[in-house]
Amino acid sequence: MMLHILGVLTPEQVGHIRTRMAEAPEWIDGRESVGAQGARVKRNRQLGEGSPLAVELGQIVSAALMANPLFFSSVLPLRVLAPYFNAYSGGEHYGLHVDGAIRAQRGGLPPVRADVSTTIFLSGPDEYEGGELEVVDLYGIHEVKLEAGDAIIYPSGSVHQVRPVTGGERVASFLWTQSMVRDDGKRGMLFDLDTHIQKLRAEYGESATTVGLTAHYHNLLRMWAEV
């Protein structure tokens, strides 16, 4: 399931993050955070993993995501990896690849199984040329280029790429989440059911029907969740 989530970060939060990123003492080669396969096709820059600035800004992004009802309902997060921050310009790109299944955490924390990938755009589409995120699945190629502050989620097992940035600079944050429900199809069904329950409740109020459907939702979650 791919899902566009509007306004995860406010314009003020985006502005603050961009200002702080511009003050970064240095950026590292993006290839330092990937394996051999990814390193062959990755050309970008990142804030150093675990650097004080990455930790500071990551806390803003993580808090905003966890407070977003749509993110929580669609992803059902169990463990969320600390966000990364990257930048592309001057033809930098990240060719076709798939994200690693298991991501290590710092500080002795347990590893995260990458079920869901999230990109939060920090620069608007008018600030750079190219740089589209392309996600490939059974239904074709999905091209994503969102407003600053918006997020896209998609299954981490999807083949995807960031097209070359031929003008301006593309800045984003990205992270991986281990979901309580491993299977993307089951997560999608739960999200669809939850969405329809919320619409029924908003239109008609609480009723025996919404209570019954809510019970059905939680019993499915009880059956499928790994916690």
VENGI-V32330 format. One record per pair of residues at least 6 apart in sequence whose ideal C-beta (glycine too) atoms are under 8 Angstrom apart, sorted by sequence separation. I is the first residue (numbers start at 1). GAP is how many residues later the second one is. If there is no record, write none. Layout:
i: {I:I}
gap: {GAP:GAP}
//
This chain:
i: {47:48:65:66:71:88:105:135:136:146:154:181:204:31:47:104:105:134:135:200:9:31:34:103:134:144:162:179:102:103:134:135:181:200:201:47:102:103:133:134:200:31:66:102:103:132:133:30:31:101:102:132:133:142:30:33:101:132:197:200:30:32:66:100:119:131:30:65:99:29:30:33:197:28:29:32:196:197:27:28:62:99:137:27:28:133:135:27:28:62:125:156:193:197:27:62:125:127:137:26:61:81:125:136:24:82:124:135:136:193:194:58:81:82:121:124:135:136:193:58:119:121:123:135:21:57:58:121:122:134:55:58:121:122:133:134:157:190:193:54:57:121:133:134:24:54:120:121:133:134:155:23:54:120:121:132:133:190:54:79:81:120:121:131:132:189:190:21:50:80:119:131:20:49:79:81:118:119:130:131:79:118:130:131:186:190:49:118:130:20:21:117:129:130:20:47:83:85:116:117:128:129:130:46:47:116:117:129:186:46:47:89:116:117:128:129:131:17:46:88:96:115:116:128:130:181:45:46:75:115:117:127:128:180:183:44:45:114:127:128:17:44:45:75:88:117:127:181:16:17:44:181:182:123:180:181:123:180:13:45:71:123:180:43:44:123:43:44:122:123:43:44:122:9:13:33:43:121:122:9:41:42:120:41:42:65:119:120:41:119:120:9:40:41:42:65:101:119:8:30:38:41:50:101:118:8:49:99:117:118:98:99:117:118:38:61:98:117:118:8:27:37:98:116:98:115:116:38:97:98:114:115:5:8:34:96:97:114:115:116:21:30:96:97:112:114:115:5:35:96:112:113:5:21:34:95:112:3:94:115:17:93:94:5:93:113:115:93:3:93:116:92:93:1:91:92:103:88:91:90:91:88:89:88:99:75:74:89:71:89:88:89:71:87:88:87:87:86:65:85:86:85:86:85:86:84:83:84:83:84:83:82:81:80:81:80:81:80:79:80:78:79:77:78:21:77:78:75:77:78:76:77:18:75:76:17:18:76:14:65:9:76:8:61:75:9:62:74:61:76:58:57:74:44:73:41:73:73:2:14:2:14:13:11:11:9:10:2:4:9:6:8:4:7:8:7:8:6:5:76:4:5:4:5:4:5:78:3:76:78:2:3:21:2:3:1:2:1:18:1:17:1:1:1:3:1}
gap: {6:6:6:6:6:6:6:6:6:6:6:6:6:7:7:7:7:7:7:7:8:8:8:8:8:8:8:8:9:9:9:9:9:9:9:10:10:10:10:10:10:11:11:11:11:11:11:12:12:12:12:12:12:12:13:13:13:13:13:13:14:14:14:14:14:14:15:15:15:16:16:16:16:17:17:17:17:17:18:18:18:18:18:19:19:19:19:20:20:20:20:20:20:20:21:21:21:21:21:22:22:22:22:22:23:23:23:23:23:23:23:24:24:24:24:24:24:24:24:25:25:25:25:25:26:26:26:26:26:26:27:27:27:27:27:27:27:27:27:28:28:28:28:28:29:29:29:29:29:29:29:30:30:30:30:30:30:30:31:31:31:31:31:31:31:31:31:32:32:32:32:32:33:33:33:33:33:33:33:33:34:34:34:34:34:34:35:35:35:36:36:36:36:36:37:37:37:37:37:37:37:37:37:38:38:38:38:38:38:39:39:39:39:39:39:39:39:40:40:40:40:40:40:40:40:40:41:41:41:41:41:41:41:41:41:42:42:42:42:42:43:43:43:43:43:43:43:43:44:44:44:44:44:45:45:45:46:46:47:47:47:47:47:48:48:48:49:49:49:49:50:50:50:51:51:51:51:51:51:52:52:52:52:53:53:53:53:53:54:54:54:55:55:55:55:55:55:55:56:56:56:56:56:56:56:57:57:57:57:57:58:58:58:58:59:59:59:59:59:60:60:60:60:60:61:61:61:62:62:62:62:62:63:63:63:63:63:63:63:63:64:64:64:64:64:64:64:65:65:65:65:65:66:66:66:66:66:67:67:67:68:68:68:69:69:69:69:70:71:71:71:72:72:73:73:73:73:74:74:75:75:76:76:77:77:78:79:79:80:80:81:81:82:82:82:83:84:85:86:86:86:87:87:88:88:89:90:90:91:91:92:93:94:95:95:96:96:97:98:98:99:99:100:100:101:101:101:102:102:102:103:103:104:104:104:105:105:105:108:110:111:111:112:112:112:113:113:113:114:114:115:116:117:118:118:120:121:122:133:134:135:135:136:137:138:139:139:140:140:140:141:141:142:142:142:143:143:144:145:145:146:146:147:147:148:148:148:149:149:149:150:150:150:151:151:152:152:153:153:154:156:183:186:187:188:190}
//
